[in-house]
Amino acid sequence: MSQGACGSIRLDVRVQPRSSKNSLEWGDSGLKARVTAPPVDSAANEALIAQLAAALGIPKRAITIVRGASSRQKVVEIEGMTLERVQQKIR
């Protein structure tokens, strides 16, 4: 996790696709996300972005996967949020 200079934050996110339910929780190595979408045709990535946007109350365009688009371990950049604010919203 790191704080960007221009009002953005980068989070390490571990994604579990094809889960029985959608959920977000903090783990030892960052954020853990469970999504019901399969890891096919970016469906899990889109579900992750939608889930984060809904939980944080921000538009989907403010969230970008900057690394790991085809991996379970991703780095996600969120514009206009601080780490403290993200942690408050997701807890």
N, C-alpha and C positions, 0 to 999 in steps of 0.2 A: 504494500500500500504506500502511495506517495501522494503528496499534495503538489499540484501543479502551480506554476507562477501566475497563470491567467485565470484563476478561479475554477480550476478543474481538479479532479482527484482520480487516481488510478487505483483500482482494486484487483487483487487476485481472487478469482472466482472458480470454484470447482463445481462443474455442472454434472448432474446425474439425469440423463434423458430417459424417457419412457418410465418415469416414476408413476406411482399410483395417485399422487397429488402434487400440486405446485406448492413449493414452500421456499423460504429464505431463512437462513440461520447463520450465525457467526460460529466459526470453528477455530482451531488452533492456527491454521495456515491461511485464514482469510474467510471470505464468504462462501457458504455452501448453498447451491441452488438445486432444487429438484424441479424438473419440468416434465409434464406429461407428454410433450411432443417428442417424436422420434428424431434421431440425429441424421435426418435425410433432407437434402435440398435446403439446408439452413433453417429448417423448422425449429430445431432446438435453440438456435441462436436468436431467432425472432421471438420465440417464447420467453427466453431469458430477458431480452430487452423490454418486452411488454410487461413482464412481471416486475422488473426493477422500476420501470417508469410508473407503474400503478402504485407500488409500495412507497416510492419517494414523492409522488405527486408532481412529477415533471413530465414534459413531453418526451416521446421516444427519440426524437431527433437529438436530444441532449446526451444520449448514451451511445457509445461506440465501442465495439470490440476491436482493440488495437493489436492484440496478439492471441493466437490460439483459436482461430475461427473453426478449425477442423479438429480441435482437441477438446478433451474434457476440462483441461486446465486453461483458463483464459485470463487475460488482463483486459479489464473494462474501464474506459474513461467516462467519467460523469462530469458534465459541465455545470457550473453554477452551484456546486455543493461543497461543503467541507466534510472531512472525515467524521467529525463529531456529529454533524447533522445527519449524515447517512446512518451512522450507528444508532442515533435516537429514533429515526424513522423505521428502521428494520427490527429493532428490539421489541 
